[in-house]
Amino acid sequence: MDLKAIKGDITTIEADAIVNVANASLMGGGGVDGAIHRAGGPEILEECKKIVAKQGKCKTGEAVVTTAGKLPSNYVIHTVGPVWKGGNKDEVQKLANCYKNSLALAVENNCKTIAFPNISTGVYDFPKDKAAEIAVKTMKMFSERNNTIEKVVFVCFDEENFNLTKNEL
Ligand code: AR6
């Protein structure tokens, strides 16, 4: 598995799947979630509504898949990251689950290339250094057991996340 970090906007990335950081309602929001729904168009929200009608809200650490609408990727994988509450609420495990479950869903959908944002490091306030460490560690563990995904790109929006992720890699 080829792992790399770039600085950029995930909505412009051509990959089999890009990962969105949603909230439990899957009804859109700010940050990367807002950017993905805006750029991808209403088809994404339509599918999210169907998923919620069928299975209810998305739990923290879990992931679901929809079309990517007008985006240059094939799928959007929506995962719900943990809100940082000081570190004693299982935040680390839940963040690792976001990466693991998103990768598993990518494999199920025959994706070979996948792009991730730095999950939970915006309004959910997860410390960026810890988050980068967990993201890279989880990715490497996954790649030891699975070789269907060929390329994973961390698309970092800000310089700090970019440098932290690059250093972890
Ligand atoms: N491309 C890549 N990364 C981005 C982009 C982009 N276009 N825009 C922002 N980021 P956040 P969270 C980075 O706040 O902390 C939403 O309202 C950003 O710099 O988007 O997981 C949801 O609905 C940061 O490093 O997500 C949830 O309610 C990272 O993406 C809540 O926010 C995550 O920031 C999720 O909070």
Backbone and ligand atoms as CSV (ligand in chain L), in Angstrom:
chain,resi,resn,atom,element,x,y,z
A,1,MET,N,N,0.843,-1.200,0.000
A,1,MET,CA,C,0.000,0.000,0.000
A,1,MET,C,C,0.878,1.249,0.000
A,2,ASP,N,N,0.630,2.104,-0.956
A,2,ASP,CA,C,1.374,3.354,-1.039
A,2,ASP,C,C,0.650,4.409,-0.190
A,3,LEU,N,N,1.350,4.951,0.784
A,3,LEU,CA,C,0.743,5.923,1.708
A,3,LEU,C,C,1.409,7.276,1.546
A,4,LYS,N,N,0.611,8.316,1.291
A,4,LYS,CA,C,1.269,9.627,1.266
A,4,LYS,C,C,0.371,10.748,1.772
A,5,ALA,N,N,0.973,11.871,2.084
A,5,ALA,CA,C,0.237,13.047,2.544
A,5,ALA,C,C,0.437,14.170,1.541
A,6,ILE,N,N,-0.665,14.852,1.220
A,6,ILE,CA,C,-0.554,16.036,0.372
A,6,ILE,C,C,-1.328,17.174,1.045
A,7,LYS,N,N,-1.080,18.384,0.599
A,7,LYS,CA,C,-1.860,19.505,1.109
A,7,LYS,C,C,-2.896,19.828,0.057
A,8,GLY,N,N,-4.166,19.954,0.441
A,8,GLY,CA,C,-5.152,20.269,-0.582
A,8,GLY,C,C,-6.579,20.158,-0.089
A,9,ASP,N,N,-7.477,20.196,-1.065
A,9,ASP,CA,C,-8.918,20.148,-0.831
A,9,ASP,C,C,-9.410,18.790,-1.325
A,10,ILE,N,N,-9.974,17.998,-0.429
A,10,ILE,CA,C,-10.343,16.615,-0.766
A,10,ILE,C,C,-11.413,16.533,-1.873
A,11,THR,N,N,-12.183,17.603,-2.044
A,11,THR,CA,C,-13.251,17.551,-3.062
A,11,THR,C,C,-12.684,17.550,-4.490
A,12,THR,N,N,-11.412,17.866,-4.630
A,12,THR,CA,C,-10.819,17.905,-5.981
A,12,THR,C,C,-10.076,16.615,-6.320
A,13,ILE,N,N,-10.037,15.675,-5.380
A,13,ILE,CA,C,-9.199,14.481,-5.537
A,13,ILE,C,C,-9.888,13.399,-6.374
A,14,GLU,N,N,-9.152,12.853,-7.323
A,14,GLU,CA,C,-9.653,11.717,-8.097
A,14,GLU,C,C,-9.168,10.450,-7.425
A,15,ALA,N,N,-10.110,9.744,-6.813
A,15,ALA,CA,C,-9.768,8.474,-6.161
A,15,ALA,C,C,-11.006,7.598,-6.284
A,16,ASP,N,N,-10.878,6.313,-6.057
A,16,ASP,CA,C,-12.071,5.458,-6.105
A,16,ASP,C,C,-13.042,5.893,-5.003
A,17,ALA,N,N,-12.498,6.266,-3.860
A,17,ALA,CA,C,-13.354,6.755,-2.766
A,17,ALA,C,C,-12.669,7.882,-2.026
A,18,ILE,N,N,-13.461,8.864,-1.594
A,18,ILE,CA,C,-12.952,9.852,-0.642
A,18,ILE,C,C,-13.760,9.699,0.646
A,19,VAL,N,N,-13.130,10.017,1.755
A,19,VAL,CA,C,-13.799,9.870,3.054
A,19,VAL,C,C,-14.290,11.235,3.535
A,20,ASN,N,N,-15.526,11.231,4.013
A,20,ASN,CA,C,-16.124,12.429,4.590
A,20,ASN,C,C,-16.237,12.251,6.100
A,21,VAL,N,N,-16.058,13.342,6.848
A,21,VAL,CA,C,-16.323,13.254,8.285
A,21,VAL,C,C,-17.671,13.896,8.581
A,22,ALA,N,N,-18.631,13.029,8.730
A,22,ALA,CA,C,-20.013,13.456,8.932
A,22,ALA,C,C,-20.304,13.563,10.424
A,23,ASN,N,N,-21.554,13.829,10.749
A,23,ASN,CA,C,-22.013,13.653,12.133
A,23,ASN,C,C,-23.083,12.566,12.084
A,24,ALA,N,N,-23.554,12.148,13.247
A,24,ALA,CA,C,-24.436,10.980,13.324
A,24,ALA,C,C,-25.684,11.086,12.445
A,25,SER,N,N,-26.142,12.310,12.204
A,25,SER,CA,C,-27.379,12.476,11.422
A,25,SER,C,C,-27.172,12.227,9.931
A,26,LEU,N,N,-25.934,12.316,9.471
A,26,LEU,CA,C,-25.569,12.200,8.042
A,26,LEU,C,C,-26.249,13.257,7.170
A,27,MET,N,N,-26.690,14.337,7.796
A,27,MET,CA,C,-27.439,15.353,7.045
A,27,MET,C,C,-26.576,16.549,6.639
A,28,GLY,N,N,-25.278,16.400,6.652
A,28,GLY,CA,C,-24.370,17.466,6.251
A,28,GLY,C,C,-23.992,18.336,7.425
A,29,GLY,N,N,-23.087,19.269,7.172
A,29,GLY,CA,C,-22.606,20.133,8.251
A,29,GLY,C,C,-21.611,21.129,7.707
A,30,GLY,N,N,-20.672,21.551,8.549
A,30,GLY,CA,C,-19.652,22.498,8.096
A,30,GLY,C,C,-18.390,21.774,7.690
A,31,GLY,N,N,-17.272,22.473,7.681
A,31,GLY,CA,C,-15.961,21.875,7.407
A,31,GLY,C,C,-15.922,21.040,6.150
A,32,VAL,N,N,-15.248,19.918,6.252
A,32,VAL,CA,C,-15.086,19.045,5.084
A,32,VAL,C,C,-16.443,18.462,4.653
A,33,ASP,N,N,-17.310,18.211,5.607
A,33,ASP,CA,C,-18.657,17.675,5.329
A,33,ASP,C,C,-19.432,18.650,4.413
A,34,GLY,N,N,-19.429,19.922,4.790
A,34,GLY,CA,C,-20.107,20.940,3.988
A,34,GLY,C,C,-19.510,21.033,2.600
A,35,ALA,N,N,-18.180,21.006,2.527
A,35,ALA,CA,C,-17.489,21.135,1.238
A,35,ALA,C,C,-17.842,19.970,0.309
A,36,ILE,N,N,-17.910,18.759,0.859
A,36,ILE,CA,C,-18.209,17.569,0.037
A,36,ILE,C,C,-19.648,17.613,-0.474
A,37,HIS,N,N,-20.591,17.946,0.395
A,37,HIS,CA,C,-21.991,18.022,-0.054
A,37,HIS,C,C,-22.186,19.147,-1.074
A,38,ARG,N,N,-21.537,20.279,-0.868
A,38,ARG,CA,C,-21.663,21.399,-1.820
A,38,ARG,C,C,-21.119,21.009,-3.188
A,39,ALA,N,N,-19.924,20.426,-3.186
A,39,ALA,CA,C,-19.282,20.109,-4.470
A,39,ALA,C,C,-19.917,18.889,-5.143
A,40,GLY,N,N,-20.398,17.945,-4.343
A,40,GLY,CA,C,-20.943,16.705,-4.914
A,40,GLY,C,C,-22.394,16.822,-5.356
A,41,GLY,N,N,-23.101,17.794,-4.813
A,41,GLY,CA,C,-24.496,17.989,-5.202
A,41,GLY,C,C,-25.471,17.166,-4.374
A,42,PRO,N,N,-26.781,17.363,-4.628
A,42,PRO,CA,C,-27.839,16.803,-3.766
A,42,PRO,C,C,-27.976,15.282,-3.770
A,43,GLU,N,N,-27.399,14.629,-4.767
A,43,GLU,CA,C,-27.493,13.159,-4.831
A,43,GLU,C,C,-26.909,12.491,-3.582
A,44,ILE,N,N,-25.851,13.097,-3.045
A,44,ILE,CA,C,-25.183,12.504,-1.872
A,44,ILE,C,C,-26.141,12.526,-0.673
A,45,LEU,N,N,-26.771,13.676,-0.451
A,45,LEU,CA,C,-27.709,13.808,0.676
A,45,LEU,C,C,-28.912,12.875,0.509
A,46,GLU,N,N,-29.381,12.741,-0.736
A,46,GLU,CA,C,-30.503,11.821,-0.996
A,46,GLU,C,C,-30.159,10.412,-0.523
A,47,GLU,N,N,-28.952,9.957,-0.863
A,47,GLU,CA,C,-28.557,8.600,-0.445
A,47,GLU,C,C,-28.364,8.512,1.070
A,48,CYS,N,N,-27.847,9.589,1.654
A,48,CYS,CA,C,-27.677,9.598,3.115
A,48,CYS,C,C,-29.035,9.453,3.797
A,49,LYS,N,N,-30.033,10.166,3.272
A,49,LYS,CA,C,-31.383,10.083,3.854
A,49,LYS,C,C,-31.919,8.660,3.792
A,50,LYS,N,N,-31.684,7.983,2.669
A,50,LYS,CA,C,-32.157,6.591,2.525
A,50,LYS,C,C,-31.462,5.684,3.535
A,51,ILE,N,N,-30.186,5.905,3.728
A,51,ILE,CA,C,-29.428,5.075,4.679
A,51,ILE,C,C,-29.979,5.268,6.102
A,52,VAL,N,N,-30.215,6.522,6.481
A,52,VAL,CA,C,-30.724,6.802,7.831
A,52,VAL,C,C,-32.133,6.222,8.001
A,53,ALA,N,N,-32.944,6.308,6.945
A,53,ALA,CA,C,-34.297,5.746,7.019
A,53,ALA,C,C,-34.237,4.240,7.246
A,54,LYS,N,N,-33.234,3.606,6.655
A,54,LYS,CA,C,-33.108,2.150,6.746
A,54,LYS,C,C,-32.441,1.694,8.040
A,55,GLN,N,N,-31.332,2.330,8.401
A,55,GLN,CA,C,-30.552,1.796,9.535
A,55,GLN,C,C,-30.417,2.751,10.718
A,56,GLY,N,N,-31.019,3.933,10.623
A,56,GLY,CA,C,-30.902,4.893,11.715
A,56,GLY,C,C,-29.600,5.677,11.618
A,57,LYS,N,N,-29.303,6.411,12.662
A,57,LYS,CA,C,-28.116,7.266,12.662
A,57,LYS,C,C,-26.834,6.456,12.583
A,58,CYS,N,N,-25.774,7.122,12.178
A,58,CYS,CA,C,-24.466,6.466,12.073
A,58,CYS,C,C,-23.718,6.658,13.391
A,59,LYS,N,N,-23.287,5.559,13.982
A,59,LYS,CA,C,-22.601,5.648,15.284
A,59,LYS,C,C,-21.156,6.120,15.111
A,60,THR,N,N,-20.634,6.699,16.156
A,60,THR,CA,C,-19.233,7.150,16.143
A,60,THR,C,C,-18.305,5.970,15.847
A,61,GLY,N,N,-17.403,6.175,14.903
A,61,GLY,CA,C,-16.448,5.125,14.530
A,61,GLY,C,C,-16.922,4.245,13.390
A,62,GLU,N,N,-18.215,4.353,13.060
A,62,GLU,CA,C,-18.740,3.532,11.958
A,62,GLU,C,C,-18.713,4.304,10.647
A,63,ALA,N,N,-19.007,3.610,9.542
A,63,ALA,CA,C,-18.929,4.242,8.224
A,63,ALA,C,C,-20.008,3.711,7.298
A,64,VAL,N,N,-20.452,4.558,6.383
A,64,VAL,CA,C,-21.423,4.152,5.361
A,64,VAL,C,C,-20.943,4.700,4.006
A,65,VAL,N,N,-21.477,4.138,2.928
A,65,VAL,CA,C,-21.008,4.566,1.603
A,65,VAL,C,C,-22.157,5.091,0.742
A,66,THR,N,N,-21.873,6.149,-0.016
A,66,THR,CA,C,-22.845,6.675,-0.989
A,66,THR,C,C,-22.119,6.962,-2.306
A,67,THR,N,N,-22.914,7.368,-3.274
A,67,THR,CA,C,-22.366,7.911,-4.514
A,67,THR,C,C,-21.501,9.131,-4.182
A,68,ALA,N,N,-20.673,9.532,-5.146
A,68,ALA,CA,C,-19.912,10.773,-4.969
A,68,ALA,C,C,-20.550,11.903,-5.776
A,69,GLY,N,N,-21.727,11.656,-6.343
A,69,GLY,CA,C,-22.408,12.708,-7.098
A,69,GLY,C,C,-21.515,13.287,-8.185
A,70,LYS,N,N,-21.349,14.586,-8.157
A,70,LYS,CA,C,-20.566,15.262,-9.200
A,70,LYS,C,C,-19.060,15.301,-8.912
A,71,LEU,N,N,-18.652,14.715,-7.814
A,71,LEU,CA,C,-17.218,14.740,-7.471
A,71,LEU,C,C,-16.444,13.791,-8.395
A,72,PRO,N,N,-15.150,14.029,-8.551
A,72,PRO,CA,C,-14.366,13.173,-9.451
A,72,PRO,C,C,-14.060,11.767,-8.922
A,73,SER,N,N,-14.541,11.428,-7.733
A,73,SER,CA,C,-14.327,10.066,-7.233
A,73,SER,C,C,-15.595,9.239,-7.476
A,74,ASN,N,N,-15.519,7.939,-7.203
A,74,ASN,CA,C,-16.700,7.083,-7.422
A,74,ASN,C,C,-17.616,7.026,-6.211
A,75,TYR,N,N,-17.023,7.016,-5.043
A,75,TYR,CA,C,-17.811,6.879,-3.811
A,75,TYR,C,C,-17.377,7.908,-2.774
A,76,VAL,N,N,-18.346,8.243,-1.898
A,76,VAL,CA,C,-17.988,8.951,-0.669
A,76,VAL,C,C,-18.271,7.986,0.484
A,77,ILE,N,N,-17.263,7.778,1.309
A,77,ILE,CA,C,-17.434,6.974,2.522
A,77,ILE,C,C,-17.581,7.967,3.670
A,78,HIS,N,N,-18.716,7.920,4.349
A,78,HIS,CA,C,-18.992,8.858,5.437
A,78,HIS,C,C,-18.708,8.155,6.754
A,79,THR,N,N,-17.856,8.757,7.561
A,79,THR,CA,C,-17.599,8.186,8.876
A,79,THR,C,C,-17.831,9.266,9.923
A,80,VAL,N,N,-18.168,8.852,11.130
A,80,VAL,CA,C,-18.428,9.813,12.195
A,80,VAL,C,C,-17.288,9.724,13.212
A,81,GLY,N,N,-16.522,10.781,13.292
A,81,GLY,CA,C,-15.376,10.812,14.201
A,81,GLY,C,C,-15.812,11.137,15.622
A,82,PRO,N,N,-14.928,10.828,16.584
A,82,PRO,CA,C,-15.235,11.163,17.976
A,82,PRO,C,C,-14.991,12.645,18.253
A,83,VAL,N,N,-15.808,13.220,19.131
A,83,VAL,CA,C,-15.555,14.560,19.647
A,83,VAL,C,C,-14.519,14.387,20.761
A,84,TRP,N,N,-13.443,15.173,20.744
A,84,TRP,CA,C,-12.420,15.074,21.797
A,84,TRP,C,C,-12.974,15.633,23.098
A,85,LYS,N,N,-12.972,14.780,24.145
A,85,LYS,CA,C,-13.480,15.232,25.446
A,85,LYS,C,C,-12.434,15.046,26.529
A,86,GLY,N,N,-11.175,15.095,26.140
A,86,GLY,CA,C,-10.095,14.999,27.114
A,86,GLY,C,C,-9.332,13.683,27.058
A,87,GLY,N,N,-9.853,12.695,26.359
A,87,GLY,CA,C,-9.099,11.462,26.151
A,87,GLY,C,C,-9.574,10.254,26.941
A,88,ASN,N,N,-10.557,10.454,27.838
A,88,ASN,CA,C,-11.021,9.321,28.647
A,88,ASN,C,C,-12.361,8.745,28.185
A,89,LYS,N,N,-12.758,9.136,26.996
A,89,LYS,CA,C,-14.064,8.665,26.489
A,89,LYS,C,C,-13.861,7.738,25.289
A,90,ASP,N,N,-12.758,7.014,25.295
A,90,ASP,CA,C,-12.503,6.055,24.226
A,90,ASP,C,C,-12.266,6.730,22.872
A,91,GLU,N,N,-11.839,8.005,22.925
A,91,GLU,CA,C,-11.658,8.749,21.685
A,91,GLU,C,C,-10.632,8.106,20.740
A,92,VAL,N,N,-9.536,7.593,21.344
A,92,VAL,CA,C,-8.465,7.028,20.517
A,92,VAL,C,C,-8.970,5.812,19.736
A,93,GLN,N,N,-9.645,4.898,20.453
A,93,GLN,CA,C,-10.179,3.695,19.808
A,93,GLN,C,C,-11.221,4.054,18.747
A,94,LYS,N,N,-12.052,5.036,19.068
A,94,LYS,CA,C,-13.102,5.428,18.120
A,94,LYS,C,C,-12.505,6.047,16.853
A,95,LEU,N,N,-11.449,6.828,17.012
A,95,LEU,CA,C,-10.809,7.414,15.828
A,95,LEU,C,C,-10.171,6.309,14.971
A,96,ALA,N,N,-9.513,5.360,15.630
A,96,ALA,CA,C,-8.930,4.228,14.894
A,96,ALA,C,C,-10.028,3.464,14.158
A,97,ASN,N,N,-11.191,3.297,14.804
A,97,ASN,CA,C,-12.306,2.599,14.160
A,97,ASN,C,C,-12.766,3.317,12.895
A,98,CYS,N,N,-12.767,4.647,12.909
A,98,CYS,CA,C,-13.149,5.410,11.708
A,98,CYS,C,C,-12.273,5.006,10.526
A,99,TYR,N,N,-10.964,4.974,10.760
A,99,TYR,CA,C,-10.043,4.615,9.668
A,99,TYR,C,C,-10.240,3.163,9.255
A,100,LYS,N,N,-10.338,2.262,10.246
A,100,LYS,CA,C,-10.485,0.827,9.944
A,100,LYS,C,C,-11.776,0.548,9.184
A,101,ASN,N,N,-12.889,1.083,9.685
A,101,ASN,CA,C,-14.182,0.797,9.057
A,101,ASN,C,C,-14.294,1.438,7.677
A,102,SER,N,N,-13.677,2.600,7.481
A,102,SER,CA,C,-13.693,3.232,6.157
A,102,SER,C,C,-12.888,2.401,5.167
A,103,LEU,N,N,-11.744,1.910,5.612
A,103,LEU,CA,C,-10.923,1.076,4.732
A,103,LEU,C,C,-11.648,-0.227,4.393
A,104,ALA,N,N,-12.304,-0.814,5.380
A,104,ALA,CA,C,-13.025,-2.076,5.137
A,104,ALA,C,C,-14.143,-1.868,4.114
A,105,LEU,N,N,-14.825,-0.738,4.216
A,105,LEU,CA,C,-15.905,-0.437,3.276
A,105,LEU,C,C,-15.338,-0.173,1.871
A,106,ALA,N,N,-14.189,0.431,1.808
A,106,ALA,CA,C,-13.524,0.658,0.516
A,106,ALA,C,C,-13.179,-0.689,-0.129
A,107,VAL,N,N,-12.676,-1.610,0.666
A,107,VAL,CA,C,-12.336,-2.943,0.149
A,107,VAL,C,C,-13.587,-3.647,-0.366
A,108,GLU,N,N,-14.671,-3.581,0.428
A,108,GLU,CA,C,-15.950,-4.208,0.028
A,108,GLU,C,C,-16.455,-3.676,-1.305
A,109,ASN,N,N,-16.138,-2.427,-1.593
A,109,ASN,CA,C,-16.607,-1.795,-2.836
A,109,ASN,C,C,-15.525,-1.776,-3.920
A,110,ASN,N,N,-14.556,-2.650,-3.760
A,110,ASN,CA,C,-13.489,-2.819,-4.754
A,110,ASN,C,C,-12.685,-1.553,-5.052
A,111,CYS,N,N,-12.562,-0.701,-4.065
A,111,CYS,CA,C,-11.772,0.518,-4.268
A,111,CYS,C,C,-10.285,0.202,-4.112
A,112,LYS,N,N,-9.503,0.768,-4.985
A,112,LYS,CA,C,-8.047,0.575,-4.891
A,112,LYS,C,C,-7.332,1.847,-4.423
A,113,THR,N,N,-8.007,2.972,-4.614
A,113,THR,CA,C,-7.412,4.239,-4.162
A,113,THR,C,C,-8.411,4.971,-3.275
A,114,ILE,N,N,-7.928,5.527,-2.186
A,114,ILE,CA,C,-8.822,6.179,-1.221
A,114,ILE,C,C,-8.132,7.408,-0.616
A,115,ALA,N,N,-8.917,8.471,-0.439
A,115,ALA,CA,C,-8.374,9.702,0.139
A,115,ALA,C,C,-9.074,9.999,1.462
A,116,PHE,N,N,-8.293,10.360,2.468
A,116,PHE,CA,C,-8.812,10.686,3.812
A,116,PHE,C,C,-8.509,12.131,4.187
A,117,PRO,N,N,-9.438,12.797,4.875
A,117,PRO,CA,C,-9.080,14.052,5.540
A,117,PRO,C,C,-8.545,13.706,6.929
A,118,ASN,N,N,-8.109,14.692,7.691
A,118,ASN,CA,C,-7.647,14.447,9.067
A,118,ASN,C,C,-8.875,14.447,9.984
A,119,ILE,N,N,-9.456,13.265,10.138
A,119,ILE,CA,C,-10.721,13.083,10.856
A,119,ILE,C,C,-10.674,13.652,12.283
A,120,SER,N,N,-11.741,14.359,12.650
A,120,SER,CA,C,-11.946,14.904,14.019
A,120,SER,C,C,-11.037,16.069,14.412
A,121,THR,N,N,-10.164,16.532,13.510
A,121,THR,CA,C,-9.203,17.573,13.923
A,121,THR,C,C,-9.696,18.995,13.671
A,122,GLY,N,N,-10.975,19.137,13.254
A,122,GLY,CA,C,-11.561,20.464,13.084
A,122,GLY,C,C,-12.418,20.793,14.287
A,123,VAL,N,N,-13.713,20.956,14.072
A,123,VAL,CA,C,-14.595,21.335,15.183
A,123,VAL,C,C,-14.692,20.252,16.264
A,124,TYR,N,N,-14.338,19.020,15.944
A,124,TYR,CA,C,-14.386,17.959,16.961
A,124,TYR,C,C,-13.153,17.959,17.876
A,125,ASP,N,N,-12.163,18.824,17.539
A,125,ASP,CA,C,-11.130,19.227,18.496
A,125,ASP,C,C,-10.133,18.163,18.948
A,126,PHE,N,N,-10.008,17.081,18.202
A,126,PHE,CA,C,-9.033,16.033,18.550
A,126,PHE,C,C,-7.637,16.637,18.380
A,127,PRO,N,N,-6.722,16.451,19.343
A,127,PRO,CA,C,-5.365,16.995,19.172
A,127,PRO,C,C,-4.727,16.476,17.875
A,128,LYS,N,N,-4.247,17.403,17.070
A,128,LYS,CA,C,-3.788,17.033,15.730
A,128,LYS,C,C,-2.613,16.053,15.738
A,129,ASP,N,N,-1.690,16.222,16.700
A,129,ASP,CA,C,-0.529,15.317,16.718
A,129,ASP,C,C,-0.944,13.886,17.034
A,130,LYS,N,N,-1.801,13.736,18.030
A,130,LYS,CA,C,-2.308,12.397,18.399
A,130,LYS,C,C,-3.100,11.795,17.250
A,131,ALA,N,N,-3.926,12.623,16.613
A,131,ALA,CA,C,-4.776,12.132,15.527
A,131,ALA,C,C,-3.936,11.638,14.354
A,132,ALA,N,N,-2.866,12.351,14.046
A,132,ALA,CA,C,-2.001,11.941,12.926
A,132,ALA,C,C,-1.317,10.614,13.246
A,133,GLU,N,N,-0.904,10.472,14.500
A,133,GLU,CA,C,-0.245,9.232,14.922
A,133,GLU,C,C,-1.203,8.041,14.789
A,134,ILE,N,N,-2.432,8.226,15.253
A,134,ILE,CA,C,-3.422,7.138,15.194
A,134,ILE,C,C,-3.764,6.810,13.733
A,135,ALA,N,N,-3.928,7.853,12.925
A,135,ALA,CA,C,-4.288,7.645,11.518
A,135,ALA,C,C,-3.236,6.806,10.808
A,136,VAL,N,N,-1.986,7.187,10.965
A,136,VAL,CA,C,-0.909,6.484,10.245
A,136,VAL,C,C,-0.711,5.074,10.800
A,137,LYS,N,N,-0.763,4.947,12.122
A,137,LYS,CA,C,-0.589,3.629,12.747
A,137,LYS,C,C,-1.689,2.663,12.285
A,138,THR,N,N,-2.914,3.143,12.274
A,138,THR,CA,C,-4.048,2.296,11.879
A,138,THR,C,C,-3.929,1.874,10.414
A,139,MET,N,N,-3.519,2.812,9.594
A,139,MET,CA,C,-3.344,2.547,8.163
A,139,MET,C,C,-2.294,1.473,7.931
A,140,LYS,N,N,-1.176,1.599,8.648
A,140,LYS,CA,C,-0.084,0.622,8.481
A,140,LYS,C,C,-0.493,-0.764,8.968
A,141,MET,N,N,-1.233,-0.807,10.076
A,141,MET,CA,C,-1.699,-2.103,10.578
A,141,MET,C,C,-2.641,-2.760,9.579
A,142,PHE,N,N,-3.510,-1.953,9.007
A,142,PHE,CA,C,-4.468,-2.474,8.030
A,142,PHE,C,C,-3.730,-3.033,6.806
A,143,SER,N,N,-2.726,-2.306,6.350
A,143,SER,CA,C,-2.034,-2.720,5.128
A,143,SER,C,C,-1.243,-4.006,5.309
A,144,GLU,N,N,-0.911,-4.328,6.569
A,144,GLU,CA,C,-0.203,-5.588,6.814
A,144,GLU,C,C,-1.102,-6.800,6.581
A,145,ARG,N,N,-2.403,-6.600,6.743
A,145,ARG,CA,C,-3.327,-7.733,6.602
A,145,ARG,C,C,-4.111,-7.708,5.299
A,146,ASN,N,N,-3.981,-6.641,4.540
A,146,ASN,CA,C,-4.828,-6.486,3.357
A,146,ASN,C,C,-4.042,-5.849,2.223
A,147,ASN,N,N,-4.125,-6.458,1.045
A,147,ASN,CA,C,-3.368,-5.838,-0.041
A,147,ASN,C,C,-4.227,-5.413,-1.233
A,148,THR,N,N,-5.535,-5.260,-1.016
A,148,THR,CA,C,-6.371,-4.833,-2.144
A,148,THR,C,C,-6.311,-3.323,-2.374
A,149,ILE,N,N,-6.081,-2.560,-1.307
A,149,ILE,CA,C,-5.974,-1.117,-1.492
A,149,ILE,C,C,-4.535,-0.772,-1.872
A,150,GLU,N,N,-4.423,-0.077,-3.009
A,150,GLU,CA,C,-3.084,0.208,-3.527
A,150,GLU,C,C,-2.538,1.544,-3.050
A,151,LYS,N,N,-3.466,2.494,-2.891
A,151,LYS,CA,C,-2.970,3.830,-2.580
A,151,LYS,C,C,-3.882,4.572,-1.605
A,152,VAL,N,N,-3.304,5.113,-0.563
A,152,VAL,CA,C,-4.051,5.937,0.396
A,152,VAL,C,C,-3.400,7.320,0.454
A,153,VAL,N,N,-4.208,8.340,0.259
A,153,VAL,CA,C,-3.690,9.709,0.332
A,153,VAL,C,C,-4.364,10.435,1.487
A,154,PHE,N,N,-3.571,11.042,2.371
A,154,PHE,CA,C,-4.109,11.939,3.386
A,154,PHE,C,C,-4.144,13.325,2.761
A,155,VAL,N,N,-5.350,13.857,2.629
A,155,VAL,CA,C,-5.462,15.191,2.035
A,155,VAL,C,C,-5.620,16.198,3.176
A,156,CYS,N,N,-4.520,16.865,3.484
A,156,CYS,CA,C,-4.486,17.764,4.646
A,156,CYS,C,C,-4.817,19.180,4.188
A,157,PHE,N,N,-5.708,19.797,4.917
A,157,PHE,CA,C,-6.204,21.118,4.531
A,157,PHE,C,C,-5.292,22.219,5.069
A,158,ASP,N,N,-4.701,21.965,6.216
A,158,ASP,CA,C,-3.858,22.996,6.827
A,158,ASP,C,C,-2.428,22.500,6.966
A,159,GLU,N,N,-1.523,23.468,7.024
A,159,GLU,CA,C,-0.088,23.209,7.090
A,159,GLU,C,C,0.285,22.327,8.292
A,160,GLU,N,N,-0.353,22.588,9.448
A,160,GLU,CA,C,-0.001,21.839,10.652
A,160,GLU,C,C,-0.307,20.353,10.490
A,161,ASN,N,N,-1.508,20.041,10.005
A,161,ASN,CA,C,-1.857,18.636,9.777
A,161,ASN,C,C,-0.957,18.013,8.720
A,162,PHE,N,N,-0.641,18.781,7.696
A,162,PHE,CA,C,0.217,18.272,6.624
A,162,PHE,C,C,1.581,17.876,7.194
A,163,ASN,N,N,2.188,18.767,7.965
A,163,ASN,CA,C,3.517,18.479,8.527
A,163,ASN,C,C,3.473,17.315,9.513
A,164,LEU,N,N,2.447,17.290,10.371
A,164,LEU,CA,C,2.334,16.211,11.354
A,164,LEU,C,C,2.138,14.858,10.661
A,165,THR,N,N,1.270,14.833,9.657
A,165,THR,CA,C,0.988,13.564,8.962
A,165,THR,C,C,2.218,13.085,8.202
A,166,LYS,N,N,2.875,14.028,7.525
A,166,LYS,CA,C,4.085,13.689,6.761
A,166,LYS,C,C,5.150,13.119,7.696
A,167,ASN,N,N,5.314,13.734,8.866
A,167,ASN,CA,C,6.317,13.249,9.813
A,167,ASN,C,C,5.984,11.849,10.337
A,168,GLU,N,N,4.697,11.588,10.579
A,168,GLU,CA,C,4.288,10.248,11.033
A,168,GLU,C,C,4.580,9.201,9.968
A,169,LEU,N,N,4.401,9.592,8.701
A,169,LEU,CA,C,4.630,8.654,7.598
A,169,LEU,C,C,6.124,8.373,7.431
L,1,AR6,N1,N,-10.512,19.032,2.261
L,1,AR6,C1,C,-9.739,18.392,3.168
L,1,AR6,N2,N,-9.762,18.663,4.485
L,1,AR6,C2,C,-10.611,19.628,4.899
L,1,AR6,C3,C,-11.465,20.347,4.022
L,1,AR6,C4,C,-11.386,20.002,2.640
L,1,AR6,N3,N,-12.143,20.608,1.741
L,1,AR6,N4,N,-12.184,21.229,4.758
L,1,AR6,C5,C,-11.784,21.088,6.047
L,1,AR6,N5,N,-10.835,20.135,6.140
L,1,AR6,P1,P,-13.981,19.214,10.268
L,1,AR6,P2,P,-14.431,17.192,12.344
L,1,AR6,C6,C,-10.102,19.631,7.318
L,1,AR6,O1,O,-14.299,20.349,11.186
L,1,AR6,O2,O,-13.493,17.872,13.277
L,1,AR6,C7,C,-18.952,18.891,10.414
L,1,AR6,O3,O,-19.858,19.944,10.651
L,1,AR6,C8,C,-10.038,20.514,8.543
L,1,AR6,O4,O,-8.969,21.452,8.424
L,1,AR6,O5,O,-14.485,19.253,8.881
L,1,AR6,O6,O,-14.257,15.718,12.151
L,1,AR6,C9,C,-19.600,17.519,10.485
L,1,AR6,O7,O,-20.948,17.548,10.069
L,1,AR6,C10,C,-9.751,19.510,9.633
L,1,AR6,O8,O,-8.359,19.238,9.736
L,1,AR6,O9,O,-14.460,17.819,10.872
L,1,AR6,C11,C,-19.470,17.171,11.926
L,1,AR6,O10,O,-20.518,17.710,12.689
L,1,AR6,C12,C,-10.438,18.237,9.147
L,1,AR6,O11,O,-10.763,18.474,7.777
L,1,AR6,C13,C,-18.166,17.825,12.339
L,1,AR6,O12,O,-17.962,18.889,11.415
L,1,AR6,C14,C,-11.710,17.900,9.902
L,1,AR6,O13,O,-12.407,19.093,10.240
L,1,AR6,C15,C,-16.985,16.895,12.247
L,1,AR6,O14,O,-15.891,17.503,12.842
